[in-house]
Amino acid sequence: MRHIDYQTRGTCSRRIELDLDDENRVRNVKFYGGCDGNLKAIPALVEGMTADEVTRKLSGIRCGLKDTSCGDQLARAVRSAAGL
């Protein structure tokens, strides 16, 4: 299991921690800062998904006028950690 500590950019959340297991499945996602409800929902929804699934589903999602979102930042963290 690999532990990732990702510093976000352009979002209300400041940091994301997560684990990738030996099959590149996402585990134990935790956001620091941001909208409480969304940052509880996103980890619950992606738990056990493959890195590829998370990247496909969340990449490019925007928050309001921002060029990114907490979901997009999670996709970037996962993509980087999984080497996608």
N, C-alpha and C positions, 0 to 999 in steps of 0.2 A: 504494500500500500504506500503510495506517495502522497505526502502532505504538501499542499500548495497554499501560499500566502500571497495574495494578489492585491496590489495597490490600485484602486480604481481611479479613473480619470473622467471628469465631466459629469459626475452623478452626485447625488446627495450622499449615497453610501461612500465610505472612505476606504473600505477594505473588504475582501472576500477571502474566507478560508474554506478549503474543501480537500477531500481526499479522492484519489483515483486508485481503484483497486487493480489487480493484475490483468483484468479484462477490460481496462479503461472505462469502468463504470463509475459514475459520480456518486460520492458518498459524503455525508456529514457537511453539507454546505451551510455556512454561516456568514451573514452579512453584518457589517458594523456601520451603523448610521443608516439613514434613509427612512422610507415610509414603512412603518411597523407591519402593517397587514401584508403588503406586497412581499416584504422580505421574510415573512414566515411562509407565505404561499409558494414562492418560487422554489425554495429548498424542498418543500413537500412534494411538489410536482416533478422535480428532476431527480429525486432520489432513486438510484438504481438504473437510470438511463445511461446509455453509452455516451462517451465524449462526442461522437459523431452526431447522435440524436440531439443532444443539447445544443451543439453548434448549429445544426440545421434549423432547429425550432426558434432559437433566440437571437441569432445573429441579425443585426440590422434594425432591431426594434428600437424606436426612438421614444423619448419621454418629452412630451410637449415640443418646444422649439429646440431642444438639445439634440445633438447629433448622435447621441447614445442613450442608453438606459441601464438600469441595474441588470436586467436580463442580458442585454448585449455585452455588458462588461463581464458577466459570468461566462458567456460564450467565448469571449476573448481569453479569459483565464484558462478555461478548459482546453481550448484549441492550442494555446501556447504550451500547456503542460503535457498534452497528449501528442504534441508534434504534428498536428494536423495542418 
